[in-house]
Amino acid sequence: MSQRVKSTFERLKSGRLSRKERKELQRRLYSEDPGLEVVHRNAAGIDIGNESHFVAVPPGRDKQPVREFGSWTADLRRMAAWLKQCGIETVAMQSTGVYWIAAYEVLEQEGLEVYLVNARGTRNLPGRKTDVQECQWLMKLHTYGLLQNSFRPPEQIRPVRTVWRLRDRHVQEAARCVQHWQKALTTMNVQLHNAISDLSGVTGQAIVRAILAGERDPFRLAKLRDPRVQASEEEIAHSLEGHWREEVLFELQQAVEAYDFHQKQIAACDRQLQKYLAALPNREAPGGAAAEGVPPEAPKRRARQRRPKGNQPHFDIATELRRISGVDLTTIDGIDVGIAQTILADLGPDLSAWKSEAHFTSWLRLSPQRDLSGGQLIKQRRQKVRNRVANALRMGASSLLRSKSYLGARYRHLRTRLGAVKAVKAMARYLACLVYRLLTRGQAWVDRGTEEFERKHAERQLCVLQRKAAAMGLKLVPSALA
């Protein structure tokens, strides 16, 4: 039976339009009657601005189909009342900075369906661009269902996301302060960073604060060394022989005070984050009590460290994440508590908004971006990723380089075959697929070790060789040495 040929609209919705078809669709959209199927009949478009917003409704709904409203709350409510008076049910707006948030919340409270769209998909406006043309163009695209709605986490997840992102900014600022320490010490020829690896550790902080307290004897400073530091006291003492300059010591004092301030802010964020996480409901594993594909003799994961590692929150966040998500994402090698918290804060525990793991990885921009025409590859481009979850998964993939696990062996194999840059993206995509399976099906990840990957890789190579030999009319014979 021959397969039915999809219409242009159907192919557009699936994202499989050739270059010729895209140009034809744009030409039709620019005309008065594109001849496309109307998906949202009661649609409006809003061009978001800093001081005011321009709103367009279909002609015939009002004597003035395009109006300008202020950005203050009273005018936003007047805009929502006017849209409802015109019989509008759904509205499309671009995600312009943070200016869209207030308008989105007011329209959502008034019962209107709001589409938050990426400006990348609406930039093909012909001719000169004005605010009036922009809102009319958004309304036209939304009427024919050519705009894709952006994902927004549930209301109860948004406070967690706000505090977690704020905490991440404080962590980054604290790291810059530590870099400022090193700059000031190096200016005075105090080479402490060559003796110890982390200036913000126990030894580094003790020595820096003692210097600011007035201690100058390098051997007394070296006695503050923690026993776990590999460098000897003599080596640390030699690295502390510098020339002390008053203005640079003042600069170091400022950097230490800024570091302490950000540490207090991080602690405050931890308390607020713990409060918001405790308010989230429990979630059962999607796959039920017995996870699919897990053998009864599955090895247990090694015991976790009691003390927080690195910049992790100073409370038992791992238990909270397991309770909220219903699964333990940290069983996947390369995903620690910080990455799991980033996934929960940005997406929430429910990933039903994405139909499949292919859809999920494509939304994360971890899938190849290819342009096809006539069934042939025209161009493969690389887009900048600003998705926090994708960046976190890339960091998790990079940490697998020396991991003695199945995922570590897979990453090293990809790194050898594709190179470092492509291997990180490919491994991040695989981690995203594992996260999707855990949160949607409840499947648990069981590490089978490096040997299991090597065995499967050898089997795949053997199958390829046998297929090539059969195509040439040959047969592989095992060697006596093997």
N, C-alpha and C positions, 0 to 999 in steps of 0.2 A: 504494500500500500504506500503510495507516495505521500510524503509529509507535507502538511499544509504550509504554504509560504506565509511567514509572519508579515503583518502590516508594518509600516514605518513607525507608527506609535508603539506597537508592541516591541519592536526591536530597539527603540529608544529606551523604553523602560528597562529592558534587559541589558542595556549598555553595549550593544553590538551593532553600531552604525559605522558604515564605511565613511571615508572622507567625502565621496560624492553624495552620499545620502545625507550627511550632515549639512552640506552646502545647500542641497535642495530643500531640506527642512527649514533652514534659516531664511531662504528666499520666500517660502510660504508663510513663515511667521511674520515677515515684514509687511506682507500684503494685508489688506483689510479683512479678507475672509480666507484664513489659512486652509479651511476644509478639513480640520482635525476634529477629533471627538472631544466634546466638552466634558471634562471630568468634574470640575468644581464650578458650578453655574453661579453660585452666590459667593464669589471670591473678590478680594480686594488686595491691593498692594500698597506697602508703606515704605517710603524712602527715609531711613533713619538718619537723623542729624544731631548735632550737639545742641543747638538752640531751638530747633523746630523740626517737625516731621511732616512730610507731604504724603497725603493719602489719596488713592484713586479707587473709585468704585465703577462698575459698569455703566455705560451711558444709559440714560433713562431712569436711573434710580434716584437722581437728584438733579436740580437745575444746574448745580455746580458740582460736576462729578469729581473734581480734584480740589482738595482743600488743604490748607496748611494749619497745623495745630502746634501749640507751644510744647515744650518738653516738661513743664511743671505738672504736678499731679492733677490739678483741677482740669487742665486742658486735656490730659490723657483720658480722664473719665468722660469729658465731653466728646472726645474722639470715639470712644467706645460706644457711647449713646448714639452718636450719629451713624456709626456703622450698623448698629442693630436696627435703627430706624430705616436704613436703606435695605434691610433684609440680608445683610452679609452674615455668612456662617463661618467662613474661613478666611484667614489673612496670611499673607506672605511678607516677610521682612528679612533683610540681610543682617548678618551678625557683625555689625559695625562697632568695633571696640567694646565698651561696656554700656554704650548709650541705649542699646536695645533692651536691657534687662528690665528697666522700669516699665516700658511700654508692653513688653511681653507679659509681665506679671499682672498689670491692670487688665489687659485684654483677656488673659486666662481666667481671672477672677470673674469677668463678666460673661463667661461661658462661650467665648469664641475659640475656635480651633486655630492655633497659631503655628505657622510653618516658619521655622528659623532656617534659612538657607545660606549656603556658602556663596560668597560673591564670585568665586571662580566659575560657578555654573550660570551666572547671569550677566556676564560681561560683554556679550555680543550685541550690545545695543547699537543700532546703526546711526550714523550721523553724529551731530554734536550732542554731548551728554548734558542734560539739565535735570534738576530735581523732579520736575513735572514729568519728563519723559521716563525717568527711572522708575517712578512709582507706577506709571501706566504699563511699562514693560514688565515689571514684576507681576502686576495683575494679569496681563495677557498670558505669560508663561504659566502662572498658577492656574488659570482657568482651564488650560489644556493639559494639566497634570504633568508638566515638564520640569517641576522643581522637586528636589528630594529633601525631605525634612531632616534636620540635624538631630542627633541624639542628645537628650537631656536626662540626667539621672533622676530618680524619684525624689520627691520633696524631702523625705527623711534622710536621704544620703547627702544632700547639698551642704548642710552644715559641716559634715565630716570632711567633705572635699575642700571647703573654704579653709578650715583650720589646718588641714594637712598641707595644703599648698602654702599657707602662711608660715607654717613650721619649716617647710623646705626652704623658703626664702631666708629665714633666720639661720638655718644650718649653712647655707651658702655664704651669708655674710660673716658668720663665725669663722669659716674656712679662709675667707679673705683677710680676716684679722690675724690668723696664724701666719699667713704669707707675709703680712706686714711685720710680724715679729722677726721672721727670718731676714727680711730686708734690713731692718734696723740693726740686728746683730751682725750681719755681714758687713754693714757699713763701718762698724767698730772693729771689724776683723775678728769677731767671735764666731768661730766655725763650729758651733754646737750642732748644726744640722748634719754635719759630716760624721759625727760620732754617734748620734741617736737618730732613729728613723722618723720619729714623730715628736715635734715640739709641743704639741698639745697633750702629750701623755703625762704620766705621773712624774717622770724624771725631768722632762722639759719644762713643765709648769713650775716645778719646785725650784729649778735653777733660775729661771727667768724672774720669778717673784723674789727670790733671794737677791738677785742683782738689783732689782728696783728698791729693795729694802736697804741697800747700801753695802752688801757684801762684795768684795773685789778679789779675795784670795781664791785662785783657781782650784787649789787642792781642797779647801773647805767646801767650795761649790760642788766639786766632784764627789764628795762624800754623800751628797743628796741623791746619788745614783740608786735606782731601784735594782734589787738583786737580779731581776729578769733581763736587764739590759746586757747585751753581749759585749759591748765595749768596756774596757777596764777603766778604773778610776784614773790611772795615769794618762790614758788616751783622752779621756774627757777633760782632764786638767790642762793638757796641752792645747786642746781646742778652745779653751776659755781664756787664753792669754791674748787680750785685745787692748786697744786704747779707748778709754771711756770718755765719751764726749757728752757734755751736758745736754745739748739740744737734741741729740739722738736718743739719749735716755728719756727725755721728755716725750719724744715721739713713741718710744717703746711703751712708756706708761699709758699714753692715750690708747694705743692698740690693745693693751691688756684690759683696760677698763671697758673698751668697746666689746671685747670678747666676753667679759663677764656679763655685760648687759644682754647680749644676744643669748647667752646661756640661761639667764633668768627668763627671757621671753620664750625660749624653747620649753622650759619647765612649765610655764603658764599654759602654753599650747598643749602640752601633754595632759595637764589636768582637765582642760576643756575637751580635748579629744576623748579622754576616758569617759567623760560625762556623756558625750554624744553617742559613743559606741555602746555604752550600757543601755541607752534608750532604744536601740535597734532590736527588733524581735529575733527570736531563734529561728533557724531554718534547718529543716531536715535534709539529709542527702537526697538528691534527685533520683538516684537509682535504688532507693530503699536501703534496707539494712545491709544486704549483701551486695557489694560492688561487683559489677560485671567484669569478668575476666581476671579476677584476683584469685590466685590459688590459696588454699587454706594454709600452706606453709610459707606464706609471704614473709620475707624478712622484716624485722622491726627496724625502724629508723633509730639511729644512735641518740642517746640522751642529749637534751638541749642544755645549753649553758644557762645558768641561772641569772648571771649578770647580763645586762643589755650589752650588745656588741655594737661598737662604733657609735653611730648617731641614732640608734633605735630608741623608741620611747621608753621611759623608765617605769613602765608598768607591764603587766603580763598581757601584752597585746596579741600574742600568738593564740592564747586561749579565746580571747574575744573574737578573733578572726575565724577560728574554727566554729564557734557558736553561731556567728552571723551568717557565714557562707555555707555551713553544713558539711564542708570538706576541708581538708588540710592541704592548701596549695604549696606549702613549704616542703612537702614530700618530693616535689619535683626538683631535681638538682639544678641549681642556677637561680632558683626563686627563693629569696629569703623573706624575712618578715616585712622589710621595707617595700619590696616589690609587690608582695601580696596586699599590703595596705594601700599602695598606689592603685592597684586594680580595683579594690573595693571602693575606694574614695571616688574614683572617676567613673566607674561603671555600675557599681552596686553588685549584689550577689546574683541577680537575675539577668541572664544574657539572652532572654527570649526575643529581644528586639532584633537579633541577627538570626536569620533562618538557618544558617549552616556555618561551619568553621571557615569555609572558603569566603563567605560573606563577611565574617568577623575579621579575618586577616586582611581582606581587601579594604575594609573600613579603617584598619590600623595602618594602611599604606605599607604593609609588609609583603604584598604580592607584587609580581612584576607588572609594570605599567607599559603595556604594549599597544601600538597603533597598528591595526590590521586593515587591509584593503584588498578585496578580491581574494581573501583567504591567505594573503601573503603578509609577512611582517614588514611594515614600512619603517617603523622607528620604535626603539625601546628607550624610554626616558626614565630618569631618576628624579623623584620629587623630594623636596625637603620635608621632613617629618617633624611636625610640631605637636604630635600626640604624646602626652606624657606616659601613657601606658606602653606605647611602642618604644619610646626611649628607655623606659625601665626594663622592658624585655630585652632590648639590645645590650644593656649593661649586664643583665643576667646571662645572656649568651656569651659575652666576652669572658665572664668568670669561669667558664667551663674548660678553659684551655688546658689546665693541669688537673682536671677532675678525673679520678679513677672510677668512672661510672659509664653506663651505656651512653648517656647524653654527651659526656666528655669525649668518648671515642667517636661519636657521630660528628661532633663539632670539629675535631682534629682532622677527620676524613674530609669534611667539606672545606676546611681551610686549605688542605693540600690540593684539592681539586679545583676550587673556585677562587682562592685568594682570601685575604683577611676581610676585606670590606664586604664582599658578597656573602662570605660564610657567616658573618655576624647577622646579616639580614635574614638569610635562610634559616639559621638556627633560632632567631627570634620568632620567626613565623611558626616554626615547629613548637616552640614553647607556648605560643598563643593557641595553637591547636590543642595542646594538652590541657591548658587552662580552660578552654571552652568545653572539652569533654568532661572535665571534673565538675564544672559548675552546672552543666546542662544534663548530664547523664549519670553523674555520681561515680564515674569510673575512677578507680584509684590507680596511681602510678606506682609501679614496683620496679625498682632498679635491678636489672639482670646482669650488670657488670660489663666490663670491657670485653671479656672473652665472648660473651653472647653476641655483641655487635660484630666482632671479628669473624665469628663463625658464620653469621648471616651474610656478611660481606663476601666471604669466600664462596658461599653457596650461590650468590648472585653472579659472581664472576664466572663460576663454573657453568652456570646456565647460559650466560652470554657466549662463552667459548663453544659450548655444544651446539648452540643455535647457528653460530657462524660456520662451524665445521659441517653441520648438516646441509647448510645452503651451498657449500662447495663440494658436496658429495663425499665428505671425509668423516671419520669417526675417531673420537678421542679414546686412547688406550691408556690406562693408568701405568705409571712408571714403576719399575721394580724397586727403585730407590725410595719412591714415595710409600 
